[in-house]
Amino acid sequence: MARKYPVYKGLQRPLIFKGFKGKFIYWGIASLLTGLVFGALTMSLVNMWLGALVLIGFIVGGLLFTASKQKGGLHSKSRTSNIYILNHYGRKNLI
């Protein structure tokens, strides 16, 4: 007897977690881990309070940077206002 399972229809959509989409989820996780590592190193080598400031600074700064980069879209594209002309050799000439 074959069982029937519901098919998930959203397979072509990017993964979303707490407002971050696709590759930016990994960027957010990387900023959290970087903040924890540098905060822990600063706490152990210099001072506990400075380490806490470094930890908070890295985490907040990294998440704000990730959120700002996400506004550009999942696929970052260079937007130039230059005009390129391809010659018959395939090289680009900038005007």
C-alpha distances in whole Angstrom, upper triangle without the diagonal:
4,6,10,13,16,18,22,24,28,27,30,33,35,34,36,37,40,42,42,39,38,41,43,41,42,45,45,44,46,49,48,48,51,53,52,53,56,57,56,59,61,61,61,64,66,66,63,64,64,61,59,61,60,56,56,58,55,52,54,55,52,50,53,53,49,49,52,50,47,49,50,46,43,45,49,51,55,56,60,62,64,64,63,64,63,65,65,64,61,63,63,66,67,69
4,7,10,13,15,18,21,24,24,27,29,31,30,33,34,37,39,38,36,35,37,40,37,38,42,42,41,43,46,45,45,48,50,49,50,54,54,54,56,59,58,59,62,64,63,61,61,61,58,57,58,57,53,53,55,52,49,51,52,49,47,49,49,46,46,48,47,44,45,46,42,40,41,45,47,51,53,56,59,60,60,59,61,59,62,61,61,58,59,59,63,63,65
4,6,10,12,16,18,21,21,25,27,29,28,30,31,34,35,35,33,32,35,37,35,36,39,39,38,41,43,42,42,46,47,46,48,51,51,51,54,56,56,56,59,61,60,58,58,59,55,54,55,54,50,50,52,49,46,48,49,46,44,46,47,43,43,46,44,41,43,44,40,37,39,43,45,49,51,54,57,59,59,58,60,58,61,61,60,57,59,58,62,62,64
4,7,9,13,15,18,19,22,24,26,25,27,29,32,33,33,31,30,33,35,33,34,38,37,36,39,42,41,41,44,46,45,47,50,50,50,53,55,55,56,58,60,59,57,57,57,54,52,54,52,49,49,50,48,45,46,47,44,42,44,44,41,40,43,42,38,40,41,37,35,37,40,43,46,48,52,54,56,56,56,57,56,59,58,58,55,56,56,59,59,61
4,6,9,12,15,15,19,20,22,22,24,25,28,29,29,27,26,29,31,29,30,34,34,33,36,38,37,38,41,42,42,43,46,47,47,49,51,51,52,55,56,56,53,53,54,50,49,50,49,45,45,46,44,41,42,43,40,38,40,41,37,37,39,38,35,37,37,34,31,34,37,40,43,45,48,51,53,53,53,55,53,56,56,56,53,54,53,57,56,59
4,6,9,12,13,16,18,20,19,21,23,26,26,27,25,24,27,29,27,29,32,32,31,34,36,36,36,40,41,40,42,45,45,46,48,50,50,52,54,55,55,52,52,52,49,47,48,47,44,43,44,42,39,40,41,38,36,38,38,35,34,37,36,32,34,35,31,29,31,35,37,41,42,46,48,50,51,50,52,51,54,55,54,51,52,51,54,54,56
4,6,9,10,13,15,17,17,19,21,24,25,25,22,21,25,27,25,27,30,30,30,32,35,34,35,38,39,39,41,44,44,45,47,49,49,50,53,54,54,51,51,51,48,46,47,46,43,42,43,41,38,38,39,37,34,36,36,32,32,34,33,30,31,32,28,26,28,32,34,38,39,43,45,47,47,47,49,48,51,51,50,47,48,48,51,51,53
4,6,7,10,11,14,13,15,18,21,21,21,19,18,21,23,21,23,26,26,26,29,31,31,32,35,36,36,38,40,41,42,44,46,46,47,50,51,50,48,48,48,45,43,44,42,39,38,39,37,34,35,36,33,30,32,32,29,28,31,29,26,27,28,25,22,25,28,31,34,36,39,42,44,45,44,46,45,49,49,49,45,46,45,48,48,50
4,6,8,9,12,13,15,18,21,21,21,18,17,21,23,22,24,26,27,27,30,31,32,33,35,37,37,39,41,42,43,45,47,47,49,51,52,51,49,49,48,46,44,44,43,40,39,40,37,34,35,36,33,30,32,32,28,27,30,28,25,26,26,23,21,23,26,28,32,33,37,39,41,42,42,43,43,46,46,46,43,44,43,46,45,47
4,6,6,9,10,12,15,18,17,17,14,14,17,19,18,20,23,23,23,26,28,28,30,32,33,34,36,38,38,40,42,43,44,46,48,49,48,46,45,45,42,40,41,39,36,35,36,34,31,31,32,29,26,28,28,24,23,26,24,21,22,23,19,17,19,23,25,29,30,34,36,38,39,39,41,41,44,45,44,41,42,40,43,43,44
4,6,8,9,12,15,19,18,17,14,12,16,18,17,19,22,22,22,25,27,27,28,31,32,33,34,37,38,39,41,42,43,45,46,48,47,45,45,44,42,40,40,39,36,35,36,33,31,31,32,29,26,28,28,24,24,26,24,21,22,23,19,16,18,22,24,28,30,33,36,38,38,38,40,39,42,43,42,38,39,39,42,41,43
4,7,9,12,16,19,18,16,13,11,14,17,17,19,21,22,23,25,27,27,29,30,32,33,35,37,38,39,41,42,43,45,47,48,48,46,45,44,42,40,40,38,36,35,35,33,30,31,31,28,26,27,26,23,22,24,22,19,20,20,16,14,15,19,21,25,26,30,32,34,35,34,36,35,39,39,39,35,36,35,38,38,40
4,7,9,13,15,14,13,10,9,13,14,14,16,18,19,20,22,24,25,26,28,30,31,32,34,35,37,39,40,41,43,44,45,45,43,42,41,39,37,37,36,33,32,32,30,27,27,28,25,22,24,23,20,19,21,19,16,17,17,14,12,14,17,20,23,25,28,31,33,34,34,36,36,39,40,40,36,37,35,38,37,39
4,6,10,13,12,10,6,5,9,10,10,13,15,15,17,19,20,21,23,24,26,27,29,30,31,33,35,36,37,39,41,41,41,39,39,38,35,34,34,32,29,29,29,26,24,24,24,21,19,20,20,16,16,18,16,13,15,15,12,9,12,15,18,22,23,27,30,32,33,33,36,35,39,40,39,35,36,34,37,36,38
4,7,10,10,8,6,5,9,10,8,11,13,13,14,17,18,19,20,22,24,25,26,28,29,30,32,34,35,37,38,39,39,37,36,36,33,31,31,30,27,26,27,24,22,22,23,20,17,19,19,16,15,18,17,13,16,17,14,11,14,17,20,24,26,29,32,35,36,36,39,38,42,43,42,38,39,37,40,39,41
4,7,6,6,4,6,10,9,8,11,13,12,13,16,17,17,19,22,22,23,26,27,28,29,31,33,33,35,37,38,37,35,34,34,31,29,29,28,25,24,25,23,20,20,21,18,15,17,17,14,13,16,15,12,14,16,13,12,15,18,21,24,26,30,32,35,37,37,40,40,44,45,44,40,40,39,41,39,41
4,5,5,7,9,11,9,7,10,12,10,11,14,15,14,17,19,20,20,23,25,25,26,29,30,30,32,34,35,34,31,31,31,28,26,26,25,22,21,22,20,17,17,19,16,13,15,17,13,12,16,16,13,15,18,16,14,18,20,23,26,28,32,34,37,39,39,42,43,46,48,47,43,42,41,43,42,43
4,6,8,11,13,11,9,12,13,10,12,15,15,14,17,19,19,20,23,24,23,25,28,29,29,31,33,33,32,30,29,29,26,24,24,23,21,19,20,19,15,15,17,15,11,13,15,12,11,15,16,13,15,18,16,16,19,21,24,27,28,32,35,37,40,40,44,44,48,49,48,45,44,42,44,42,44
4,7,10,12,9,9,13,13,11,13,16,15,15,18,20,20,21,24,25,25,27,30,30,31,33,35,35,34,32,30,30,28,26,25,24,22,20,20,19,16,15,16,15,11,12,14,11,9,12,13,10,11,14,13,13,17,18,21,24,25,29,31,34,36,37,40,41,45,47,46,42,41,39,41,39,41
4,7,8,6,5,9,9,8,10,13,13,14,16,18,18,20,22,23,24,26,28,28,29,32,33,33,33,31,30,29,27,25,24,23,21,19,19,18,15,14,15,13,10,11,12,8,7,11,11,8,10,13,11,10,14,15,19,22,23,27,29,32,34,35,38,38,42,44,43,39,38,36,38,37,39
4,6,6,6,9,10,10,12,14,15,16,18,20,21,22,24,26,26,28,30,31,32,34,36,36,36,34,33,32,30,28,28,26,24,23,23,20,18,18,18,15,13,14,14,10,10,12,11,8,10,12,9,8,11,13,17,20,22,25,28,31,33,33,36,36,40,41,40,37,36,34,37,35,37
4,5,6,8,9,11,12,14,15,17,18,19,21,23,24,25,27,28,30,31,33,34,36,37,37,35,34,33,31,29,29,27,25,24,24,21,19,20,20,16,15,16,15,12,12,14,12,9,13,13,10,7,10,13,16,19,22,25,28,30,32,32,35,35,38,39,38,34,34,33,35,34,37
4,5,5,7,9,10,11,13,15,16,17,19,20,21,23,24,26,27,29,30,32,33,34,34,33,33,31,28,28,27,25,23,23,22,19,17,18,18,14,13,15,14,10,12,13,11,9,13,13,10,7,9,11,15,18,21,24,27,29,31,31,34,33,37,38,37,33,33,31,34,33,35
4,5,5,6,9,10,10,12,14,15,16,18,20,21,22,24,25,26,28,30,31,32,32,30,30,28,26,25,24,22,20,19,19,16,14,15,14,11,10,11,10,6,8,10,8,7,10,11,10,8,11,12,15,18,20,24,27,29,32,32,35,35,38,40,39,35,34,32,35,33,35
4,5,5,6,9,10,11,12,14,15,17,19,20,21,23,24,26,27,29,30,31,31,29,29,28,25,24,24,22,19,19,19,16,14,15,15,12,10,13,12,9,10,13,12,10,13,15,13,11,14,15,19,22,24,28,31,33,35,35,38,38,42,43,42,38,37,36,38,37,39
4,5,5,6,9,10,10,12,14,15,16,18,20,21,22,24,25,27,28,29,29,28,28,27,24,23,23,21,18,19,19,15,13,15,15,11,11,14,13,10,12,15,13,12,16,16,15,12,15,16,19,22,25,28,31,33,35,35,38,38,41,42,41,37,36,35,37,36,39
4,5,5,6,9,10,10,12,14,15,16,18,20,21,22,24,26,27,27,28,26,26,24,22,21,21,18,16,16,16,13,11,13,12,8,8,11,9,6,10,12,10,10,14,14,14,12,14,14,18,20,22,26,29,31,33,33,36,36,40,41,40,36,35,34,36,34,37
4,5,5,6,9,10,11,12,14,15,16,18,20,21,22,24,26,26,26,24,24,22,20,19,19,17,14,14,14,11,9,10,10,7,6,9,9,6,9,12,11,11,14,16,15,14,17,17,20,23,25,28,31,33,36,36,39,40,43,45,43,40,39,37,39,37,39
4,5,5,6,9,10,11,12,14,15,16,18,20,21,23,24,25,25,23,23,22,19,18,19,17,14,14,15,12,9,12,13,9,9,13,13,10,12,15,15,14,18,19,18,16,19,19,23,25,28,31,34,36,39,39,42,42,45,47,45,41,40,39,41,40,42
4,5,5,6,8,10,10,12,14,15,16,18,20,21,22,23,24,22,23,21,18,18,18,15,13,14,14,10,9,12,12,8,9,13,12,10,13,15,14,15,18,19,19,17,19,19,22,24,27,30,33,35,37,37,40,40,43,45,43,39,38,37,39,38,40
4,6,5,6,9,10,10,12,14,15,16,18,20,21,21,21,20,20,18,16,15,15,12,10,11,10,7,6,8,8,5,7,10,9,8,11,14,13,14,17,19,19,18,20,19,23,24,26,29,32,34,37,37,41,41,44,46,44,41,39,38,39,38,40
4,6,5,6,9,10,10,12,14,15,16,18,20,21,20,18,18,17,14,13,14,12,9,9,10,8,5,9,10,8,8,12,12,11,13,16,16,17,20,21,21,20,22,22,26,28,30,33,36,38,41,41,44,45,48,49,48,44,43,41,43,41,44
4,5,5,6,9,10,10,12,14,15,16,18,19,20,18,19,17,14,14,15,12,10,12,13,9,8,12,13,10,11,15,15,14,17,19,19,19,22,24,23,22,24,24,27,29,32,34,38,39,42,42,45,45,48,50,48,44,43,42,44,42,45
4,5,5,6,8,10,11,12,14,15,16,17,18,17,18,16,13,13,13,10,8,11,11,7,8,11,11,9,11,14,13,13,16,18,18,19,22,23,23,22,24,23,26,27,30,33,36,37,40,40,44,44,46,48,46,43,41,40,42,40,43
4,6,5,6,8,10,10,12,14,15,16,15,14,14,13,10,10,10,7,5,7,8,5,5,9,9,8,10,13,13,14,16,18,18,20,22,24,25,24,26,25,28,29,31,34,37,39,42,42,46,46,49,51,49,46,44,42,44,42,44
4,6,5,6,8,10,10,12,14,15,15,13,14,13,9,9,11,9,6,9,10,8,8,12,13,12,13,16,17,17,19,21,22,22,25,27,27,26,28,28,31,32,35,37,41,42,45,45,49,49,52,54,51,48,47,45,47,45,48
4,5,5,6,9,10,11,12,14,14,14,15,14,10,11,13,10,8,12,12,10,11,14,15,13,16,18,18,18,21,23,23,24,27,28,29,27,29,28,31,32,35,37,41,42,45,45,48,48,51,53,50,47,46,44,46,45,47
4,5,5,6,8,10,10,11,12,12,13,11,8,10,10,7,7,10,10,8,10,13,13,13,15,18,17,18,21,22,22,24,27,28,29,28,29,28,31,32,34,36,40,41,44,44,48,48,50,52,50,47,45,44,45,44,46
4,5,5,6,9,10,10,10,9,10,8,5,6,8,5,4,8,9,8,10,12,13,13,15,18,18,19,21,23,24,25,28,29,30,29,31,30,33,34,36,39,42,43,47,47,50,51,53,55,53,50,48,47,48,46,49
4,5,5,6,9,10,10,9,11,10,6,8,11,9,8,11,13,12,13,16,17,16,18,21,21,22,24,26,27,28,31,32,33,32,33,33,36,37,39,42,45,46,49,49,53,53,56,57,55,52,50,49,51,49,51
4,5,5,6,8,10,10,12,10,7,10,12,10,10,13,14,13,15,18,18,18,20,22,22,23,26,27,27,29,32,33,34,33,34,33,36,37,39,41,44,46,49,49,52,52,55,56,54,51,49,48,49,48,50
4,5,5,5,6,7,9,7,5,8,9,7,9,12,12,12,14,17,17,17,20,22,22,23,26,27,28,29,32,33,34,34,35,34,37,37,39,41,44,46,49,49,52,53,55,57,55,52,50,49,50,48,50
4,6,6,5,4,7,7,4,7,10,9,9,12,14,14,15,18,19,19,21,23,24,25,27,29,30,31,34,35,36,35,37,36,39,40,42,44,47,49,52,52,56,56,58,61,58,55,53,52,53,51,54
4,6,7,7,11,10,8,11,13,12,12,16,17,17,18,21,22,22,24,26,27,28,30,32,32,34,36,38,38,37,39,38,41,42,44,46,49,51,54,54,57,57,60,62,59,56,54,53,55,53,55
4,7,9,12,10,9,12,14,12,14,17,17,17,19,22,22,22,25,27,27,28,31,32,32,34,37,38,39,38,39,38,41,41,44,45,49,50,53,53,56,56,59,61,58,55,53,52,53,52,54
4,7,9,7,7,11,12,11,13,16,16,16,19,21,21,22,25,26,26,28,30,31,32,34,37,38,39,39,40,38,41,41,43,45,48,49,53,53,56,57,59,61,59,56,54,52,53,51,54
4,6,5,6,9,10,10,12,14,15,16,18,20,21,22,24,25,26,28,30,31,32,34,36,38,39,39,40,39,42,42,44,46,49,50,54,54,58,58,61,63,61,58,56,54,55,53,55
4,6,5,6,9,10,10,12,14,15,17,18,20,21,23,24,25,27,28,30,31,33,35,37,38,38,40,38,41,42,44,46,49,51,54,55,58,59,61,64,61,58,56,55,56,54,56
4,5,5,6,9,10,11,12,14,15,16,18,20,21,22,24,26,27,28,30,31,33,35,37,37,39,37,40,41,43,45,47,49,53,53,57,58,61,63,61,58,56,54,55,53,54
4,5,5,6,9,10,10,12,14,15,16,18,20,21,22,24,25,26,28,30,32,33,35,35,37,35,38,38,40,42,44,46,50,50,54,55,57,60,58,55,53,51,52,49,51
4,5,5,6,9,10,10,12,14,15,16,18,20,21,22,24,25,27,28,30,32,33,33,35,33,37,37,39,41,44,46,49,50,53,54,56,59,56,53,51,50,51,49,51
4,5,5,6,8,10,11,12,14,15,17,18,20,21,22,24,26,27,29,31,32,32,34,33,36,37,39,41,44,46,49,50,53,54,57,59,57,54,52,50,51,49,51
4,5,5,6,8,10,10,12,14,15,16,18,20,21,22,24,25,27,29,31,31,33,31,34,35,36,38,41,43,47,47,51,52,55,57,55,52,50,48,49,47,49
4,6,5,6,8,10,10,12,14,15,16,18,20,21,22,24,26,27,29,29,30,29,32,32,34,36,39,41,44,45,48,49,52,54,52,49,47,45,46,44,46
4,5,5,6,9,10,11,12,14,15,16,18,20,21,22,25,27,28,27,29,28,31,32,34,37,40,42,45,45,49,49,52,55,53,49,48,46,47,45,47
4,6,5,6,8,10,11,12,14,15,16,18,20,21,23,25,26,26,29,28,31,32,33,36,38,41,44,45,48,49,52,55,53,50,48,46,47,45,46
4,6,5,6,8,10,10,12,14,15,16,18,20,21,23,25,25,27,26,28,29,31,33,35,38,41,42,46,46,49,52,50,47,45,43,44,41,43
4,6,5,6,8,10,10,12,14,15,16,18,20,22,23,23,25,23,26,27,29,31,34,36,39,40,44,44,47,49,48,44,42,41,42,40,42
4,6,5,6,9,10,10,12,14,15,16,19,21,22,21,24,23,26,27,29,32,35,37,40,41,44,45,48,50,48,45,43,41,43,41,43
4,6,5,6,8,10,10,12,14,15,17,19,21,21,23,22,25,26,28,31,33,36,39,40,43,44,48,50,49,45,43,41,42,40,42
4,6,5,6,9,10,11,12,14,16,18,19,20,22,20,23,24,25,28,30,33,36,37,40,41,45,47,45,42,40,38,39,37,38
4,5,5,6,9,10,11,12,15,16,17,17,19,18,21,22,24,27,30,32,35,35,39,40,43,45,43,40,38,36,38,36,38
4,5,5,6,9,10,10,13,15,16,16,18,18,21,22,24,27,30,32,35,36,40,40,44,46,45,41,40,37,39,37,39
4,5,5,6,9,10,11,13,15,16,18,17,20,21,22,25,28,30,33,35,38,39,43,45,44,40,39,36,37,35,37
4,5,5,6,9,10,12,13,14,16,14,17,18,19,22,25,27,31,31,35,36,39,42,40,37,35,33,34,32,33
4,5,5,6,9,10,11,11,14,13,16,18,19,22,25,28,31,31,35,36,39,41,40,36,35,33,34,32,34
4,6,5,7,9,10,11,14,13,17,18,19,23,25,28,31,32,35,36,40,42,41,38,36,34,35,33,35
4,5,5,8,10,12,14,12,15,16,16,19,22,25,28,29,33,34,37,40,39,35,34,31,32,30,31
4,5,6,8,9,10,9,11,13,14,18,20,23,26,27,30,31,34,37,36,32,31,28,30,28,29
4,5,5,7,9,9,12,14,16,19,22,25,27,28,31,32,36,38,37,33,32,30,32,30,31
4,5,8,10,10,12,14,14,18,20,23,26,27,30,32,35,38,37,33,32,30,31,29,30
4,7,8,6,8,10,11,14,17,20,22,23,27,28,31,34,33,30,28,26,27,25,27
4,5,6,9,12,13,16,19,22,24,24,27,28,32,34,33,29,29,27,28,27,28
4,6,9,13,15,18,21,23,25,25,28,29,32,34,33,29,29,27,29,28,30
4,6,10,12,16,19,21,22,22,25,25,28,30,29,25,25,23,26,24,27
4,7,9,13,16,18,20,20,23,24,27,29,28,24,23,21,23,22,24
4,6,9,13,14,16,16,19,20,24,26,25,21,20,18,20,18,21
4,6,10,11,13,14,17,18,22,24,24,20,18,16,17,15,17
4,7,9,12,13,16,18,22,25,24,21,19,16,17,15,16
4,5,8,10,14,16,19,22,22,19,17,14,14,11,12
4,7,10,13,16,19,23,23,20,18,14,14,11,11
4,6,10,13,16,19,20,17,15,11,10,7,7
4,7,10,13,16,17,15,13,10,8,6,6
4,7,10,13,14,11,9,6,6,5,6
4,6,10,11,9,8,6,5,7,8
4,7,8,6,6,5,6,9,11
4,5,6,6,7,7,11,12
4,5,8,10,11,15,16
4,6,9,11,15,17
4,7,10,13,16
4,7,10,13
4,6,10
4,6
4
